[in-house]
Amino acid sequence: MSAARAERLVNLVLCLLSTRQYLSAERIRDTVPGYADAPSDEAFFRMFERDKTELRELGIPLETGRRSTFDTADGYRIARQDYELGEIDLDTEEAAAVALAARLWDSPELSGAAHGALVKLRAAGIDVDESGGPVQPRVRATDPAFAPLMAAVQAGRAVTFDHRRGGPTGEVVRRTVEPWGIVSWRGRWYLVGHDRSRDAVRSFRISRILEPVTPIGPAGAVTVPDGVDLLARVKAGFDHGPATGTARIWIPSGHAHGLRRLGHVVATREHDGRAGEELELELRSVDIVARWLAGHGPDVVVLDPPELAAAVRDRWKAAAAVHETPESART
C-alpha cells in the first residue's frame, strides 16, 4: 500500500468515526485529505468505492444512511458503539474487534499522518473526539512479512515464501500464493489467498511466514473473486467440526497462555518436579490439536488420549529430521 493511500484511509476512518451525522460523498471529498487529488468526478468515485470496500473487508463497521428525508444522496459514518469495545475485561473474541485506524495508529509510518489528519479535520469544521473512547486492543503491523505481503496484495502479484506450520518447531513448507487480502482475527494478522501448491483457498498466519517474501509474475495478474469474505475464510480454518472427545494435557505454570484460553484448568499438579496445571481441551481433530501442542515443545505433556500423544511425538520427530538433514539435501 502506498503511503498516500494509507494516509487517505486513516483520514477517512478518523473523519467517519468523529461524526455522528452521515457525511455525503461530496462532503467527504472536500474534507478528507487525498481525495482532492482526483482529476475528475469519475476518478473520485472510483477511488472512494475502492476505499469503502477496503474498510469493509478489514471489518470496519461502515454505515450508510441519510440525515433526513430531504437528503437526496446517501451518507456514511462509522458507528462508535460497533467500533469500540466496552469497559470490560477483554477475552480473545472481544480483542478481535479492532479496526484499521486502531491497528495502524501506533505504526511509526502512519502515526504522524494520523496526527496531521486530526488537525485537518478539525480545521474543516468536524468535531473530532481525541479521547479514543474505551480501551481498545491494538494489532500492530510489526511482522517482517507484513509490508511485502501488503504490497503484493495492492499490486495484484503472486508471491512465494516459506511458511512454518504449527509453531516454532513446525515443518517449513514452500508456498506459492495468489494473495487476496490481509485481515486480523483474535489478535493476529492472516494472509488469505489461492495456494497454487494445493490448488485451494488457504489462510496463513503472517507471524509464521519467513523472509524473504518474493513477488512473482506481472502486476495485476491476481484476480480477487467477487464477494469473497476474507475474515470468513480465516475463521473456517479454525472450524473443525463437532467435538469428538476430550484431551488432557499438563502445562507448567506461567507457560502456553494461548492453550489456556482454549481449554480450562481441572487440577493443579506437578510433573517431573515442575509446578503446573492440568487442562482439558475439546478434541475436534487429532491432527490440528497435535499441531497446536507440538509447537510448544517441552512445555506441554499429553496425558490423554494416547493417539494424540503419538501424533505430537510424530511431529517432533519430523521436525527433528528436517533440522538434522544437511541444507544441500533439502534444496
MOMO-V546353 format. One record per run of one state. SS is the DSSP state (A for helix, B for strand, O for the rest). FROM is the first residue (numbers start at 0). LEN is the number of residues. If there is no record, write none. Layout:
SS	FROM	LEN
SS	FROM	LEN
This chain:
O	0	2
A	2	15
O	17	5
B	22	2
A	24	7
O	31	3
A	34	3
O	37	3
A	40	17
O	57	4
B	61	4
O	65	9
B	74	4
O	78	1
A	79	4
O	83	8
A	91	4
O	95	4
A	99	5
O	104	3
A	107	16
O	123	20
A	143	12
O	155	2
B	157	7
O	164	7
B	171	14
O	185	2
B	187	8
O	195	4
B	199	6
A	205	3
B	208	8
O	216	13
A	229	7
O	236	8
B	244	8
O	252	4
A	256	6
O	262	1
B	263	8
O	271	2
B	273	10
O	283	2
A	285	9
O	294	2
A	296	3
B	299	5
O	304	1
A	305	19
O	324	2
A	326	4
O	330	1
